[in-house]
Amino acid sequence: MFSAMLGEAWHAMGANRLRTFLTMLGMVIGVSAVVLMMAIGQGAEASVKRSISAMGSHLFVVLSGPPRMGGARTATGNAPSLNVRDANAISELYGVVGVAPVTMGKGQIVYSNNWNTDIIGTTPEYMDIRGWRLSAGYPFSSSDTRSATRVALLGKTVVQNLFGEDADIDAVGKTIRINQRPFVVLGVLESKGQTLDGRDQDDTIIVPLTTAQRKLFGNQLPGTVRQIMVQAESDNVMGMVEDALNSLLNQRHNIREGADSDFSVRNLTAIANSAAETARTMSLLLGAIASVSLLVGGIGIMNIMLVSVTERTREIGIRMAIGARERDILLQFLLEAIMISIVGCLIGIVIGVSGAILVSVFTQAEVIISSASVLIAFSVAASIGVFFGFYPARKAARLNPIEALRYQ
């Protein structure tokens, strides 16, 4: 009985192929748009989460400046208002599990090729705070920092430009020149990818802090640094640690209450979480916008099914006259609406997945085609077929058999 109804529904769809195609076109466009937009949105969200993971967890960065000079505020990080003693004092605060003073600059790197990159001078604790790991070699030690040893850890991008692709192990132990000074490569950093603002974290070199201060960049005020990385114990103490940082540094720098501080504290975790929330919201928004076309497709199905009921009024009367029950007529037309919806949905899924793959290939953007998004699109499309197909089917089932037979 049910299989016969399915066959009849399929036959009714094939009787007017153009109209059937135009009916399901709205569903095809809707489903493909939902699948494509959700793939793009989830890809963007995953990219942001990966950048957050690469940045580290529970982090603050304390930046030197901006003080007032001649009535004008200088740029944050340009004035040497922080020093190593500040970092040592911060490490004693409750809830702080890691501190790394940092100075940085640009440098010309020479081996067989030349490369200009960012150079970070810091302490061994920086590796743990930022979650950096080595793919080859070993990190420098505290003794290297005390002795201002000329050793370096290279990022993947630097290695590839100096030594060629897949040269991690070959780079270890080699002597490179940084700003015309020889440095021994101790290790190669694992790839970290891009930051939230698009900067390549692998295009960097890490050297001991004292080496950077004394032998690369110079330092007019010994011991001063550009910034201090601080890692809190957990999310629960982030607020308390931030307040303690401001209080401690204001006290150490003799900043009067109400006066401008000569440093700034930034909660990197809060910034990262805000970016992740934005990406998640955008992903949902893209899916919601695309879902509107599903609604339009459902309205199209209802309109065409109403036309079909009108055209087949006499046929309905004949069916009822030979014994078809009201629920049989209802089920017949409802099956037609559902089949149009499901076939359109399947075609839309194929187009949406193909479109997502093409976007990934041609734009190099990350897309994630999840089974959940496909299942949601399919379920919503089928539900829309039932919802918008029910009224025409109910109208057909409630026709008066005698009036239906008389219909011309």
C-alpha positions in Angstrom: 0.0 0.0 0.0 2.7 2.5 1.1 5.0 1.5 -1.7 2.2 2.0 -4.2 1.7 5.5 -2.8 5.4 6.2 -3.2 5.3 5.1 -6.8 2.2 7.2 -7.5 3.9 10.2 -5.9 7.0 9.7 -8.0 4.8 9.4 -11.1 3.1 12.6 -10.2 6.4 14.4 -9.9 7.5 13.1 -13.3 4.3 14.1 -15.0 5.3 17.7 -15.0 9.1 17.7 -14.8 9.7 21.4 -15.3 7.2 22.4 -12.6 8.6 19.8 -10.2 12.1 21.2 -10.9 11.1 24.8 -10.3 9.3 23.7 -7.1 12.3 22.0 -5.6 14.7 24.7 -6.9 14.0 26.9 -3.8 14.8 23.9 -1.6 18.0 23.2 -3.6 19.2 26.7 -3.2 18.3 26.8 0.5 20.0 23.6 1.5 23.2 24.3 -0.5 23.4 27.8 1.0 23.0 26.4 4.5 25.6 23.8 4.0 28.1 26.2 2.4 27.6 29.0 4.9 27.9 26.7 7.9 31.0 25.1 6.4 32.6 28.6 6.0 31.4 29.7 9.4 32.7 26.6 11.2 36.0 26.9 9.4 36.5 30.4 10.5 35.5 29.4 14.1 38.0 26.5 14.1 40.7 28.8 12.7 40.1 31.3 15.6 40.2 28.5 18.2 43.4 27.2 16.8 45.0 30.7 17.0 43.8 31.0 20.6 45.3 27.6 21.4 48.6 28.6 19.8 48.7 31.8 21.8 48.7 30.1 25.2 46.2 30.1 28.1 45.4 32.5 31.0 47.7 35.1 29.6 48.4 38.8 30.3 50.9 41.0 28.5 52.2 44.0 30.4 53.4 46.7 27.9 55.8 49.5 28.7 54.4 53.1 28.3 52.7 55.1 27.3 54.0 58.0 29.4 53.6 61.7 28.6 56.5 63.5 26.9 56.0 67.2 26.3 52.2 66.9 27.0 51.8 64.1 24.4 51.3 60.4 25.0 53.9 58.2 23.3 52.9 54.9 21.7 52.5 51.9 24.0 55.7 49.8 24.2 58.0 52.5 22.9 59.3 53.8 26.3 61.5 51.6 28.5 59.3 51.8 31.6 59.5 48.0 32.5 62.5 46.1 33.7 63.6 42.6 34.7 63.1 43.5 38.4 59.4 44.2 37.7 59.2 40.7 36.2 60.8 39.2 39.3 58.3 41.0 41.5 55.3 39.9 39.4 56.4 36.3 39.7 55.9 36.5 43.5 52.2 37.5 43.1 49.5 35.0 44.2 47.9 33.2 41.2 50.9 33.8 38.9 52.5 30.6 37.6 54.8 32.0 34.9 56.5 35.3 34.0 58.8 36.1 31.0 60.3 39.5 30.3 60.5 40.2 26.6 62.4 42.5 24.3 62.0 42.4 20.5 63.1 43.8 17.2 63.9 43.0 13.6 67.0 41.4 12.3 68.7 40.3 9.1 69.4 36.5 9.2 72.0 35.0 6.9 72.9 31.4 6.1 72.9 30.3 2.5 70.0 32.7 2.0 69.1 36.0 3.6 65.9 36.6 5.6 64.5 39.5 7.6 62.4 38.4 10.6 61.2 39.2 14.1 63.6 38.5 17.0 62.3 37.8 20.5 64.7 38.1 23.4 63.3 36.4 26.5 63.9 33.8 29.2 63.4 30.0 29.1 60.0 30.4 30.9 58.6 32.0 27.7 58.4 28.6 26.0 56.1 27.2 28.7 54.0 30.3 29.0 53.3 30.5 25.2 53.0 26.7 24.9 55.9 26.5 22.4 57.4 23.1 21.7 60.4 22.1 19.6 60.2 19.8 16.6 64.0 19.4 16.7 66.9 20.2 19.0 66.6 21.6 22.5 65.8 24.9 24.2 68.3 27.3 25.7 68.7 27.4 29.5 68.9 29.9 32.3 72.7 29.7 32.2 72.5 30.8 28.5 70.6 33.8 29.7 73.1 34.6 32.5 76.0 34.3 30.1 74.3 36.1 27.1 75.2 33.1 24.9 74.7 33.5 21.2 72.2 30.7 20.6 68.8 30.8 18.9 65.6 28.9 18.3 64.2 29.2 14.8 60.6 29.2 13.7 59.5 27.0 10.8 59.2 29.9 8.3 62.7 31.1 9.1 64.1 27.5 8.7 62.3 27.1 5.3 63.7 30.4 4.0 67.2 29.8 5.2 67.7 26.0 4.8 64.8 24.9 2.5 61.8 22.8 3.1 61.9 20.0 5.7 65.3 21.0 7.0 64.5 21.0 10.7 67.1 18.5 11.8 69.7 19.9 9.4 69.3 23.4 10.9 70.2 22.2 14.4 73.9 22.9 15.2 74.4 25.2 12.2 75.8 28.7 12.7 73.8 31.5 11.3 74.5 35.2 11.4 72.0 37.6 13.0 72.8 41.3 12.3 76.3 40.2 11.3 76.9 38.2 14.6 77.3 34.4 14.6 74.6 32.4 16.5 74.3 28.6 16.9 70.9 27.1 16.2 69.9 25.0 19.2 66.4 24.0 18.0 63.5 24.5 15.7 60.1 25.5 17.0 56.9 23.5 16.1 54.6 25.3 13.7 52.1 27.6 15.5 50.3 29.2 12.4 48.9 32.7 12.3 47.8 34.9 15.1 44.3 36.4 15.3 45.5 39.5 13.4 47.1 37.4 10.6 50.7 37.5 11.7 52.9 34.5 11.0 54.0 33.1 14.4 56.5 30.8 12.7 58.4 33.8 11.2 60.4 34.5 14.3 63.6 33.7 16.2 63.9 33.4 20.0 67.2 34.2 21.7 68.2 34.7 25.4 67.0 38.0 26.8 70.5 39.2 27.8 71.9 38.3 24.4 69.3 40.4 22.6 69.9 43.3 25.0 73.7 43.3 24.9 74.6 41.9 21.4 71.7 42.6 19.1 69.6 45.7 19.9 71.6 47.5 22.6 70.0 48.9 25.7 70.3 52.5 26.9 68.9 51.5 30.3 70.3 48.1 31.4 67.6 45.6 32.4 64.7 47.3 30.7 62.3 45.3 28.5 59.5 46.1 26.1 56.9 43.8 27.7 56.3 41.1 30.3 54.3 38.0 29.6 52.4 36.8 32.6 50.5 33.5 33.0 47.8 33.1 35.6 47.0 29.8 37.4 43.4 29.5 36.0 40.5 31.5 34.7 39.2 31.9 38.3 42.1 34.1 39.3 42.4 36.2 36.2 40.6 39.2 37.6 42.5 39.1 40.8 45.8 38.8 39.1 45.0 41.7 36.8 44.2 44.0 39.7 47.4 42.8 41.5 49.5 43.6 38.5 48.2 47.1 38.2 48.6 47.7 42.0 52.1 46.3 42.1 53.5 48.2 39.1 51.9 51.5 40.1 53.6 51.1 43.5 57.0 50.1 42.1 56.9 53.0 39.5 55.7 55.5 42.1 52.5 56.3 40.1 50.2 58.5 42.2 46.5 57.7 42.5 44.6 59.2 39.6 47.8 59.7 37.5 48.4 58.0 34.2 50.4 54.7 34.4 53.6 54.3 32.4 52.5 50.7 31.5 49.4 48.9 30.3 48.0 45.5 31.1 46.2 43.5 28.4 44.2 40.4 29.1 45.0 38.3 26.0 42.6 35.5 27.1 39.7 37.9 27.2 40.6 39.3 23.8 40.9 35.8 22.4 37.6 34.6 23.9 35.9 37.7 22.5 37.2 36.8 19.0 36.0 33.2 19.4 32.6 34.4 20.5 32.4 36.7 17.5 33.4 33.9 15.1 30.8 31.6 16.7 28.1 34.3 16.4 29.0 34.9 12.7 28.8 31.1 12.1 25.3 31.0 13.5 24.3 34.2 11.7 25.4 32.8 8.3 23.4 29.6 8.9 20.3 31.7 10.0 20.5 33.9 6.9 20.9 30.9 4.6 17.9 29.3 6.3 15.6 32.0 5.1 15.9 30.6 1.6 14.7 27.3 3.0 11.6 29.0 4.2 11.1 30.6 0.7 11.5 27.1 -0.8 8.8 25.7 1.6 6.4 28.5 0.5 7.1 27.5 -3.1 6.3 23.9 -2.4 3.0 24.9 -0.7 2.0 27.1 -3.7 2.7 24.5 -6.3 1.0 21.8 -4.3 -2.1 24.0 -4.0 -2.1 24.4 -7.8 -1.7 20.6 -8.1 -4.7 20.0 -5.9 -6.8 22.3 -8.0 -5.7 20.6 -11.2 -6.3 17.1 -9.9 -9.7 17.8 -8.2 -11.5 15.4 -10.5 -8.9 12.7 -10.0 -9.4 13.1 -6.2 -13.1 12.7 -6.6 -12.7 9.5 -8.6 -10.3 8.1 -5.9 -12.9 8.9 -3.2 -15.7 7.4 -5.3 -13.9 4.0 -5.6 -13.1 3.8 -1.9 -10.1 6.0 -1.1 -10.3 7.3 2.5 -9.6 10.9 3.6 -6.3 9.8 5.2 -5.2 8.1 2.0 -5.7 11.3 0.0 -3.9 13.2 2.8 -1.0 10.8 2.8 -0.7 10.8 -1.0 -0.3 14.6 -1.4 1.9 14.8 1.7 4.2 12.2 0.3 4.5 14.2 -2.9 5.5 17.3 -1.0 8.0 15.4 1.2 9.6 13.7 -1.9 10.0 17.0 -3.6 11.6 18.4 -0.5 13.9 15.5 0.1 15.1 15.2 -3.5 15.7 19.0 -3.5 17.6 18.6 -0.2 19.9 15.8 -1.5 20.7 17.9 -4.6 21.3 20.9 -2.4 23.7 18.9 -0.1 25.7 17.8 -3.1 25.9 21.4 -4.5 26.7 22.8 -1.0 29.5 20.4 -0.3 31.0 20.9 -3.8 30.8 24.7 -3.3 32.6 24.4 0.1 35.3 22.4 -1.5 35.7 24.9 -4.3 35.9 27.8 -1.8 38.6 26.0 0.0 40.6 25.2 -3.1 40.4 28.7 -4.7 40.6 30.9 -1.7 42.7 28.7 0.6 40.2 29.5 3.4 39.5 26.8 5.9 36.1 25.2 5.6 34.6 22.4 7.7 31.9 20.2 6.3 30.5 18.6 9.3 28.0 15.7 9.3 25.9 17.7 11.9 25.4 20.6 9.5 24.4 18.3 6.7 22.0 16.4 9.0 20.5 19.6 10.3 19.9 20.9 6.8 18.3 17.6 5.7 16.1 17.5 8.8 15.0 21.1 8.4 14.3 20.6 4.7 12.2 17.5 5.4 10.3 19.2 8.2 9.6 22.2 5.9 8.2 19.7 3.3 5.9 18.3 5.9 4.9 21.7 7.3 4.2 23.4 4.0 2.8 20.3 2.3 0.3 19.5 5.0 -2.2 22.3 4.2 -2.5 21.4 0.5 -2.8 17.7 1.4 -5.4 18.5 4.0 -7.4 20.6 1.5 -7.3 17.8 -1.0 -8.4 15.2 1.6 -11.4 17.3 2.7 -12.8 17.8 -0.8 -16.5 16.8 -1.2 -16.4 13.7 -3.5 -19.5 14.8 -5.5 -18.3 18.3 -6.0 -14.9 17.0 -7.0 -16.4 14.7 -9.7 -18.3 17.7 -11.1 -15.2 19.9 -11.2 -14.2 20.8 -14.8 
